[in-house]
């Protein structure tokens, strides 16, 4: 059967999705903070410093604003969010470094420390985090050695220690957050894997069909093929349940699933639709209904021979060319075809019985 849990709840997916959400909120917050900081910085310093002080705040704010707009209009892929966060942080850090060099004082070093910690929380992918942290570390070292007096060893050491502590905090935060998200991703993947399959028969569940069907539609579109739905209903289940109990009924349902899987291709998706009803979704031309029904029913009777009841399968088939392309319509048409064929078979059996009585 086709795999129905492709990429479901993968570790990287949940990490990247979280990074994308973080990027949106972080970028918006940084734009506001940089703008406010730039205005306050200009108002609290001499007029001759206005141009470069505004530039060091508003240029990175403009860069981050672009990120806000890209996030808002869905132009950033989740797998790129962590990298963009790291690069955006480095741009802001370079702006802080320039300010430090121009002012000659290390007081703004606290902003670099905040950026170092922030990368630990938001640059999710390991290589992105490591690269961003290394660049920020180099910027931090440059800031310390360019803006502190070589003679004031104690003051330089204080800032170096603060930088190291920020790096340690960033490492702990990154390990804790990403580790927790990956654990959540593994738990989600396991839940989806269990939910994707029917525990009684091993066939896909309706939830599994919801995961697998979009992939099959994409494959069919790529191959310029149709999709067919086969609807199968087990005959004789009520008699087995009444005569031998529901445990035997479950065995009959399991046998029906096995019979269907044996007569389907590996690329087909066999689904337990509910109770004793099954759906098969496949790409390409639909199988011959009569032949499939007879072959699958024969296999079912062979597998259920020990149950001592008359069993069989009623099958109906529909193609995507008959519908508007929705899964619901496709299955409904296959179900309707199954009912029509069952009614027709009942009429034929009734006429045959009447003929036998007349002959005798």
N, C-alpha and C positions, 0 to 999 in steps of 0.2 A: 504493500500500500504506500501511497504517497506520504511523505513526512508532513505531519500537521503541526509540529511545534518549532518550525524554523524561526530562529532568532527570537523566540518568545522569551522575554524577560532576561536577556543576556546581561552579563555584568557591565559591559561597555555601554550598552544602550541606556541603562538606568543612570549610570555615572554621567554620560554625555547629556542626557535630558536635564538632569539636575544642574549641570554646568551652564546650560543654555538659559534656564530660568534665573540662575544666579547672575549671569551676565546682564540680562535685561534690567534687573533691579539695581545691580551694582553700578552699571553704566549711568543710569538715571540719577542715582545718588551722587556719583562723582561729578557729574555735570553741575548739579546744584551746589555742591560743596566748593568746587573749584571757582565757580562764578562768584559766590559769596566771599570766598577767601581773597579773590583778586580785587574785588571792590574795597574790602576792608584794608587790604594791604596797601592799595593806592592812597586811600584816605589817611592812613596813619604814617605815611612816609613823605619825604620831600618831593615837590613836583617834578624835579629833574629825573626822578626814578620811575615816573609814571609809565613810560612806554615799555620798558623791559619787565616791570613788575606785572603789568596787564598781560603782556605777551606770555610770560611763564605760567600764567593761570588760564588765560582764555584759549591759547593754542591747544593745550591738552584737553581743555573742556570741549573745544570744537571737534577734536578727534573722537572723544568719547561720545559726543552727541551723535556723530555719524553712526556709531555702534548702536546707540539707542534706536535710531530710525531703522537701521537694518534689522534689528531684533523685532521691532514693531511690525515690520512688513514681511517678516518671515524669510529674509534673505540670507540668514546665517544658519548653516547646518549644525545640528547639535554636536556632531563629532569635532567641529572646529571651534566650539565655544570656549573650551579651556585654553586653547592656543591664543585666541583673540584676547581673552582676559589677561593672559600673561604678557602679551605684547602691549596691551593698553596700560598695564601696571608699569612696565618698563618706560613707556613714554612719559608717564607722570613722574616717575623716579628721576628721569633725566632732567625734567623741568625743575624738580626740587634741588638736584645737584647744581644746576646753573644758578639758582637763587642763592645757594650756600656759597658758591665761589664768588658771586658778585657782592654778597654782604660780608663775607669773610668771617662769619660767625656760625657755630655749629648748632644753634638752637633749633633750626628746622630739621635736624637729624631725626627728631621724633616722628616726622611724617614718613621718612624712609622706613623706620621700624614698623610703623603701621602697615605700610605697603608689603613688607616682607611677610608679616603675619597674614595679611589678606590673601596673598598668593597661595598660602597653605590651605585656605578654606575654599578657594574658587578655581584654581588651576588643577583640574581633576586628574587628567592623564599623567602617569608617572613621569614620562620623559618631558612633558610640558612643564610640570612642576619643577623637576630637577634643573632644567635649562633656565627657567625664569628665576628660580632662587639663586642660581649661580651668578647670573647677570646682576641681580639686585645686590648680591654680596659684594661684587666688584664695585658697583656704584657706591655702596655703603663705605667700603674701604677708601675709595677715592675721596668721598666726602669727609671722612675722618682725617685723613692725612693732608688734605688740601686746606682744611678750615680750622685745624687746631694748631696751636703753637707747639713746636717740637720741644720747647723747654718745659711746657706744662704737661709733663708725662701723666700725672694723675688724671687730668681732665681727658686726655686722649684715651687712656686706658678705660675710663668710665664709658666712653662712647663705644669703644670696641667691645666691651663686655655687654653693653646694651644691644649691640648688633648681633652678637653671638646668642644672647638670650632670645632675641626675636627669631633668629633662625631655628633655634631649638623648639620654640613655641610653634613655629610654622610647620616643622617636621611632625610634631605630635598631632597638631590639628589636621594635617593632611592625612596622616596614617589613620587617625580615628575616624574622620569623616568618610574617606574613600573606602576604608575597610567596612564601615557600617553599611554604606550604600551597596557594596558588592555582596555582602551577606544578604541584604534585602533582595538584591537581584537574583541570587541563587535560590532563596526561598520562594520568590515569585515564579521563577522558572519551574521549580518543582511542583508548585501548586497548579500551574498551567499545564504541565505535562500530565499530571494525574487527572485534571479536569478534561483533558483533550481526548481521553479514551474511556470507553464504557467498561467498567470493572468486570461485568459478567461475561462479555463476549470477546473483549480485546479489540473490537471494532472502534472506530472513531466515535466520539460523542457529538452532539449538536454543537457544542462549543468547539470541538476539534474541527468540525466542518466550517465554522465561522473563521477559524484560523487558516485552514487550507484552501478554501474556495477562492479568495482573492488571488492567491498565488497561481491557482489553476486557470483563472480568467486571464491573468497576465501571460501565462504560457500559451494558452489558446490564441490570444491576440497575436503574439509573436509568431506563432506557427500558421496563422490565418486559418484556424480550425474552429469547428463548433464544439460546444460542450453538451453532453447528454446527461440526463438523470434517469436512473432506473429505480423504480419503486417496487419493493418486494414485501409481501405479507405472507406470514406463515399460516398454512391451512392445518386445521386439526389441533391447534393448541388448547382450545377450550375442552375438547374431549380428553386430552392427556391430563390437564389440570383436574378435571372432574373425576376421572377414573384412578389416577395414580398420584395426584398431589402436585403442588407447585414446584417441588424440587425436580420432579420429572419434566415439568413444563420449562423450567430453566435449562435443563439439559437439551430440550428440543430447540430452544432459542439459541443456545450455544452451537448446536449442530447446524442450524440455519445460517448463522454467521460464518461458520467454517465452510459450508457449501458455497456461499456467495464468494468468499475470498478465494477459494480454489478456482472458481470459474471467471474471476476478474483478472485483469492485467495488473502488473506491479505498480503501474502508474495511476490506477483507479483508486478512488477513496471510498471505502466501504464504511457506512455510518449506521449506527443503531439509532433510528429516528425516534423510537419510543415503543415500549411493549414488545410486540412481535413484528414490528414494522422496520424495514431497513431501506436505506437509500444508497445508491452507488452513483458517484459523480465521476465522469471520465472525459478525456479530451479526444476529439476525433469522431468518426462515425459511430453511431449507436450499434450495439450487437443486434443480431436477429432475435426478435422477442420470443418467438416460439421455440427456437433452438435453445436459447439461454434458459428459458423457463423449464423446458423438459430436462436439460442436462443438470441444472442446479437442483431441481426437484428430485431427480434420480439419486444424486449424491446425498441429499438430505434424507431420503428414505433409507439409504444404505447406512448412514451414520446413526439414524434413529430407529434402526430395526428392532432393537431391544425394548423399545417403549411400548410395543404392542398396540399401536394405533395407526390409523390411516392418516398420513401426513403428506404435505406437499407445499408448493410455493405458488403464489399468484403474482405475476410480474407485469408491470406497465412501464413504458419508456417514453420519454419526451426529449426533444432537442432544443437547444437555445434559439435556433432559427424560428421556432414556433412562439417565442415569448419576447418580452421587451428586455430580456437579459437579466432579470432579477432572479435570485436563487429561489425565492418563495414561489414565483410563478412557474418556474421550471419544475420544482418538486410537485406543485399542485397539479400540473398537467400530467406528470407521470403517474400520480396517484389516481387521477381521473381515468387514465388509460387502463390502469390495473383493474379498477372497478368495472369498467366497460367489458374488459376481457373476461373477468370472473362471471359477470352476468351472462355474457354470451356463452361461456362454457356451461353454465348451469342450464341455460335453455337447450343447448345441444344434448346435455345429459338427460334432461326431461323428455325431449323428443325421442331419444334413443330408447329410453325406458318404455315410453308409450308404444314404440314400434315393436319392442320385444313382447309386450303384453298382447298386442294385436296378433303377432305371428303365432304365439302359443295358443 
